[in-house]
Amino acid sequence: MLRRPIRSFALRQGRFSPAQRRAHEELLPRFGIAFAEAPLDLAAVFGRPAPKILEIGSGMGETTAAIAQAAPDRDFLAVEVHAPGVGGLLKQIDERALTNLRVIQHDAAEVVAQMIAPGALAGIHVFFPDPWPKKRHHKRRLLQPPFVHELALRLAPGGYLHAATDWVDYAAAILAALTADPLLENAARDYAPRPDYRPLTKFERRGLRLGHGVWDIVFRRR
Ligand SMILES: C[S@@+](CC[C@H](N)C(=O)[O-])C[C@H]1O[C@@H](n2cnc3c(N)ncnc32)[C@H](O)[C@@H]1O
């Protein structure tokens, strides 16, 4: 019997702002990539062989766009299910005239499985994945050993997987999952200092002021 897969997101299509809706309608055909059950030729998508970074769960897109703008020598593929967030990201791509950032609006578990070839990536970013704080929901957390292994397989040797979370028990679970994966090794001793390329978000700055922690976890493929 086919069982519905456990999803790491709740499908709240949410409300579009008028600007997000317009961006979604007008810009998705320009900067979006349709989900397909076939490996993506990333060099062809971006028209060059530059290092490719996958970002899972780009949210409203500000951080993703800022990172891509600051690294014009790398190409970024964002994956996000939330349509208003995709609209927000598309607007940023247009306003900042970014040629090194594209988006797929689809479940990242399927995108990774179907569209990303083994060894294709120089890096993977997963910033503030939904924490699913209730114990009975932990099974919905994105970063668990089987998916971590799928991600590790998509990295080229030396490529990195960088996660950040403000939930202490999720941070510990991510650290454990990455440590247990035979393809990965920790780039730090345990938690990593925040790499300069990840800007502090407004939300994070506020949290830090209130004494809340944020944990960065950075591993490399052996
Ligand atoms: C808590 S938000 C964080 C957004 C952003 N990274 C940030 O730091 O502000 C998590 C995001 O991941 C997205 N997400 C969760 N599971 C996903 C999946 N399987 N595929 C794509 N996006 C997903 C959610 O829609 C949401 O926008």
PDBQT file of the ligand as one rigid body, heavy atoms in Angstrom, charges set to zero:
ROOT
HETATM    1  C1  LIG A 301      11.291  28.588   9.481  1.00  0.00    +0.000 C 
HETATM    2  S1  LIG A 301      11.374  28.928   7.753  1.00  0.00    +0.000 S 
HETATM    3  C2  LIG A 301      13.012  29.618   7.557  1.00  0.00    +0.000 C 
HETATM    4  C3  LIG A 301      13.168  30.395   6.288  1.00  0.00    +0.000 C 
HETATM    5  C4  LIG A 301      14.551  31.001   5.992  1.00  0.00    +0.000 C 
HETATM    6  N1  LIG A 301      15.553  29.984   5.725  1.00  0.00    +0.000 N 
HETATM    7  C5  LIG A 301      15.008  31.921   7.091  1.00  0.00    +0.000 C 
HETATM    8  O1  LIG A 301      16.065  31.662   7.668  1.00  0.00    +0.000 OA
HETATM    9  O2  LIG A 301      14.311  32.911   7.379  1.00  0.00    +0.000 OA
HETATM   10  C6  LIG A 301      11.512  27.315   6.997  1.00  0.00    +0.000 C 
HETATM   11  C7  LIG A 301      11.135  27.321   5.532  1.00  0.00    +0.000 C 
HETATM   12  O3  LIG A 301      11.376  26.051   4.971  1.00  0.00    +0.000 OA
HETATM   13  C8  LIG A 301      10.339  25.746   4.051  1.00  0.00    +0.000 C 
HETATM   14  N2  LIG A 301      10.304  24.285   3.897  1.00  0.00    +0.000 N 
HETATM   15  C9  LIG A 301      10.052  23.374   4.857  1.00  0.00    +0.000 A 
HETATM   16  N3  LIG A 301      10.138  22.132   4.365  1.00  0.00    +0.000 NA
HETATM   17  C10 LIG A 301      10.463  22.253   3.051  1.00  0.00    +0.000 A 
HETATM   18  C11 LIG A 301      10.670  21.322   2.011  1.00  0.00    +0.000 A 
HETATM   19  N4  LIG A 301      10.589  20.017   2.218  1.00  0.00    +0.000 N 
HETATM   20  N5  LIG A 301      10.953  21.795   0.781  1.00  0.00    +0.000 NA
HETATM   21  C12 LIG A 301      11.051  23.139   0.556  1.00  0.00    +0.000 A 
HETATM   22  N6  LIG A 301      10.867  24.063   1.510  1.00  0.00    +0.000 NA
HETATM   23  C13 LIG A 301      10.570  23.630   2.738  1.00  0.00    +0.000 A 
HETATM   24  C14 LIG A 301       9.106  26.355   4.692  1.00  0.00    +0.000 C 
HETATM   25  O4  LIG A 301       8.083  26.614   3.753  1.00  0.00    +0.000 OA
HETATM   26  C15 LIG A 301       9.672  27.653   5.289  1.00  0.00    +0.000 C 
HETATM   27  O5  LIG A 301       9.600  28.723   4.389  1.00  0.00    +0.000 OA
ENDROOT
TORSDOF 0
